[in-house]
Amino acid sequence: MVISEQLNARVELFNGKGSLIEGCIDRIDRTGLDFVALEDPTLVPPLSTQWHVFAAFGTLKGDRADWLVEKCTELGAHSVTPLLTERSPSISENRVDRLKLATSYTYHATDAPAFVLLFETIWDCVIDAVAINAQRNLAQSKLSFLAAAGATPVVSVLTSSRKESSGLMIVGPEGDFTEKEVNMMMKAGASAVGLGPHRLRVETATMALLATLMLWSDSP
């Protein structure tokens, strides 16, 4: 990212909370660099399409989690949350920092107008988020979708749903959610959707559902 640039190169920095500042590199050495701001920070307006992604990807092996975060950023997810479930081990601080770095690199490469907010969560937070979305359905018709094997195909569900530009989507671990977790989410207001006859990895299911929702929301 910035380290690959030359002295006096103009760069943009962002704080992960929606603000950008433009400046240039004033000094580079082995320990770091000095950045000189050329203008005041500006707030980047969020995309009109705002889907929040909850997925059990924080403990995926290799670069699979990094790849998921990068692609969610490219597709325009409003936020990405590594989901902890009963079948998920905890997420280390090092892993969280690495995923944040992957997000910043993708932002720089794609000039994405939205910022992906990444944070570790506990299960109750997800249930609360789904419940809040469900309560808003009456006034704002917000949607919450849960990827589930054997459920009604997502295209069929969307065809019969009122089009929305924001909502929440949930993808579970490779061992699936427990029956208790599924029941809790469905009770809170989530709608189960199927992604086809094949068993998908977490990152594949997340991309399939997010891309479908983004295209659906943006279609005329």
C-alpha positions in Angstrom: 0.0 0.0 0.0 1.7 3.3 1.1 5.1 1.5 1.7 5.3 0.7 -2.0 5.0 4.4 -2.9 7.9 6.8 -3.5 8.8 10.0 -1.7 6.4 12.9 -2.4 3.8 10.5 -3.7 0.2 11.6 -3.1 -1.8 9.1 -1.1 -5.2 8.8 0.6 -5.5 7.6 4.2 -8.7 6.5 5.9 -9.6 5.8 9.5 -12.0 2.9 9.0 -14.9 5.0 10.2 -15.8 6.8 7.0 -13.3 9.7 6.8 -10.6 10.2 4.2 -7.6 12.6 4.1 -5.3 13.3 1.1 -1.7 14.1 1.5 1.8 13.1 0.5 4.8 11.1 1.8 7.3 13.5 3.2 10.0 11.0 4.5 10.6 7.3 4.3 13.1 5.2 6.3 13.4 1.7 7.6 11.2 2.4 10.6 8.3 4.1 8.9 7.4 7.3 7.1 6.1 10.8 7.6 2.8 11.8 6.0 1.9 15.5 5.4 -1.8 16.2 5.1 -2.7 18.5 2.2 -6.3 19.1 3.1 -8.8 18.5 5.9 -10.4 15.1 6.4 -13.6 14.5 4.4 -16.5 12.2 5.2 -17.2 9.7 2.5 -21.0 9.2 2.2 -22.0 5.5 2.6 -23.4 3.6 -0.4 -27.2 3.6 -0.7 -27.0 -0.2 -0.7 -26.0 -1.3 2.8 -25.9 -5.0 3.6 -24.4 -6.2 6.8 -22.5 -9.5 6.7 -22.3 -11.9 9.6 -20.3 -15.0 8.8 -18.4 -17.7 10.7 -15.1 -17.1 8.9 -12.7 -15.9 11.6 -11.0 -19.2 12.1 -10.7 -20.4 8.5 -7.4 -21.9 7.6 -4.8 -20.3 5.3 -5.8 -17.1 3.5 -9.5 -18.0 3.1 -10.7 -15.5 5.7 -8.6 -12.8 4.2 -10.0 -13.5 0.8 -13.6 -13.4 2.2 -13.0 -10.0 3.7 -11.4 -8.6 0.5 -14.3 -9.8 -1.7 -16.9 -8.5 0.7 -15.1 -5.1 0.5 -15.1 -5.2 -3.3 -18.8 -6.1 -3.5 -19.7 -3.2 -1.2 -20.7 -4.8 2.1 -21.5 -2.1 4.6 -20.0 -4.1 7.5 -18.4 -7.5 8.0 -18.5 -9.3 11.3 -16.7 -12.6 12.1 -19.4 -14.7 13.8 -18.8 -16.8 16.8 -21.1 -19.8 17.2 -21.3 -22.8 19.5 -19.2 -24.7 17.0 -16.6 -22.0 16.5 -13.4 -21.6 18.4 -12.5 -18.1 19.6 -10.8 -15.5 17.3 -7.4 -14.2 18.3 -6.5 -10.6 18.3 -3.8 -11.3 15.7 -6.4 -12.7 13.4 -8.6 -9.6 13.8 -5.7 -7.3 13.1 -4.8 -9.3 10.0 -8.4 -9.2 8.7 -8.5 -5.4 9.2 -5.3 -5.1 7.2 -6.8 -7.1 4.4 -9.7 -4.8 4.4 -7.5 -1.7 4.1 -5.5 -3.1 1.3 -8.6 -3.9 -0.7 -10.0 -0.5 -0.1 -6.8 1.1 -1.5 -6.8 -1.2 -4.5 -10.4 -0.8 -5.5 -11.1 2.7 -4.3 -14.3 1.3 -2.7 -16.6 4.2 -1.6 -17.7 2.3 1.5 -15.8 1.2 4.6 -16.0 -2.3 5.9 -16.3 -2.3 9.7 -14.7 -5.4 11.2 -15.2 -6.5 14.8 -15.4 -9.6 16.8 -18.8 -10.4 18.2 -20.5 -12.8 20.5 -23.6 -14.8 19.7 -26.0 -12.6 21.6 -24.9 -9.6 19.5 -26.0 -11.4 16.4 -29.4 -12.4 17.8 -29.9 -8.8 18.9 -29.0 -7.5 15.5 -31.5 -9.8 13.8 -34.2 -9.0 16.4 -33.6 -5.2 15.8 -33.9 -5.8 12.1 -37.1 -7.8 12.6 -38.6 -5.1 14.8 -37.9 -2.5 12.1 -39.6 -4.6 9.4 -43.0 -3.1 10.3 -41.8 0.5 9.7 -38.9 0.2 7.3 -39.3 -3.3 5.8 -35.7 -4.3 6.6 -34.7 -7.9 5.8 -32.6 -10.5 7.5 -31.5 -13.6 5.6 -30.0 -16.8 7.0 -28.2 -19.2 4.6 -29.6 -22.6 5.3 -29.3 -26.0 3.5 -32.6 -27.2 2.1 -34.3 -23.8 2.5 -36.3 -22.1 -0.2 -33.9 -20.9 -2.9 -32.8 -17.3 -2.3 -34.0 -16.2 -5.8 -37.5 -17.5 -5.0 -37.5 -15.7 -1.7 -36.3 -12.4 -3.2 -38.9 -12.6 -6.0 -41.7 -12.6 -3.5 -40.0 -10.0 -1.2 -40.3 -6.2 -1.4 -37.0 -4.8 -2.7 -34.8 -3.2 -0.1 -31.4 -1.5 -0.2 -30.2 -2.7 3.2 -30.5 -5.6 5.6 -28.5 -8.3 7.2 -27.3 -11.7 6.0 -25.9 -14.6 8.1 -23.7 -17.5 7.0 -22.8 -20.2 9.6 -19.7 -22.3 10.1 -18.8 -25.3 8.0 -20.3 -27.5 10.6 -23.6 -25.6 10.3 -25.4 -23.8 13.1 -26.9 -25.8 15.9 -30.6 -26.4 15.8 -30.9 -24.1 18.8 -29.1 -21.3 17.0 -31.2 -21.6 13.9 -34.4 -21.5 16.0 -33.2 -18.4 17.9 -32.5 -16.6 14.6 -35.8 -17.6 13.0 -37.7 -16.6 16.1 -35.9 -13.2 16.0 -37.1 -12.6 12.5 -34.5 -14.1 10.1 -35.7 -15.7 6.8 -34.0 -18.9 5.8 -32.7 -19.0 2.2 -31.1 -21.8 0.2 -28.1 -21.4 -2.1 -28.4 -24.5 -4.2 -28.1 -28.2 -3.9 -24.4 -28.3 -3.1 -22.6 -28.0 0.2 -20.7 -24.7 0.1 -17.7 -23.4 2.0 -18.2 -20.4 4.3 -16.5 -18.0 1.9 -18.3 -19.4 -1.2 -21.7 -19.2 0.5 -21.0 -15.6 1.7 -20.0 -14.5 -1.8 -23.0 -16.1 -3.4 -25.5 -14.6 -1.0 -23.9 -11.1 -0.9 -23.5 -10.8 -4.6 -27.1 -11.9 -5.1 -28.4 -9.4 -2.6 -26.3 -6.6 -4.0 -27.5 -7.2 -7.5 -31.1 -7.5 -6.4 -31.0 -4.3 -4.4 -29.4 -2.3 -7.2 -31.6 -3.6 -10.0 -34.2 -1.2 -11.4 
